[in-house]
C-alpha cells in the first residue's frame, strides 16, 4: 500500500516536468517567431513557391 503512495508522487512530478518542458518549447518557438526580422519573414512566406516542382506522373503527357 505504501509503495503506491511513492509512485503517485513521482507520477505527479513527471507530469509537472513534462508540462514545463512542453510549455517552455512552445514559448521559445513563439518568442523566436515574434522577434523574426522582416527579410527572414518574407523568405518564409514565399518558401513553398521558391522552387519549381516537377509535374506529377498523372499530369505528364501520355505516350
RANORDA-V961089 format. One record per pair of residues at least 12 apart in sequence whose ideal C-beta (glycine too) atoms are under 8 Angstrom apart, sorted by the first residue. I is the first residue (numbers start at 1). J is the second residue. D is the distance in whole Angstrom. If there is no record, write none. Layout:
# RANORDA-V961089
I | J | D
I | J | D
This chain:
# RANORDA-V961089
none
